[in-house]
Amino acid sequence: MRLSLIGISISYIYAIYWSLYEGDLISKALVGLAFPLSMIFAISMHSLPRTFRSKPHPIALLSVPLLALGLFDYRFYLMSLIPYLIGSKYFELPRYCKLSKEIGGIAGKGLFYYCCGHAFSVIALIFPLIFYSTPLTFLHTMLLGFVSIHVFIHLPTMIPPILGIKNARRYNYFPYVLTILASALWPFFKDLSWLLYFSALIAVALVFLPLNLPKRGTKSARRAGAGILA
């Protein structure tokens, strides 16, 4: 937990730097990329191994300060991924997936969705690596792929309690596949890429949103409203 808290603290420094940075729109966006990346690193270096009763390697913490080099040259962002992937024990993902399947039931499916999301995030890094020499393409492929997948990993567990609704738990892998396709196609077919990305947003919403929302005035609706206001 301590490593994670240190990483989150550093991420706020990047946010402050971004707010003070003066430059063209693309350069400012590339500098701003340090904030979501540092938050992803700080959270996942703790949550991924701890979910399976393991401990992160301290080398993971190097990933967050290494992002500082990316403030001056965005290509250094890729360097920071090395200690993050090693320290967060991504190499244990096959074992984590196996454990998830052994647990079974809806809990096992949720864990498997969680593990697969991290595996898909590694696949998503292929496209920023291919297009690292083009700033705008690098930015979009990183945001549409790696960053978005980490958001999709956590949305199904975060949004229902915030909205006070029951989690439908329709775990599937369409959100991950669609956003990776969106990232891969953005350099060539931008309109199709955005269509796929919005489809991914709908797909991830369908993972957790109940289709039979409580009717207005019913007891369950009042409970849901109370949950939102609480």
C-alpha angles and dihedrals in degrees: 000000000000092000090051094050092050090051092050090050091054091048090062089055088057090050091053091047090051092052090054096041117110119201144100120312097261093047091049091049091051091050089048090055088076091072100058091039092052091048091050091049093046095049100039096045086065105029101046100056094031092055087065096039095258131121129241117243112247089236087077090074090065089068094070100052090040087065086071088075088058090062087071099033117014092209089074088069087079091056091057090059093069098069089037095056093043097042094045088053098237086163086071093061095102089056092045091051090050091051090049092055091048091055090056127178124073091313091056091048090052092051091046090052088051093050094044090052091059091046091051090049089062090052089050090061090069092079099051086048092053095046099034092123093063111068099203094045091046090052095050096044090050094048097041093045122024099023096042094049091056089051090050091050092062104030096084091057098039107043102053095058090045092051094038094236133130115263109242091203096204091161114194137141102240093104091057095044094047095049092048089052089049090052093047095048100042095090091054110025109023097174092051089046093056091046090054091046094053088047087055090053090053091046093053091047089054089055092069109012115098111229093208099062114187114268120248114271097018123124092249090051091053090050090050090049091049089052091054093048094044 
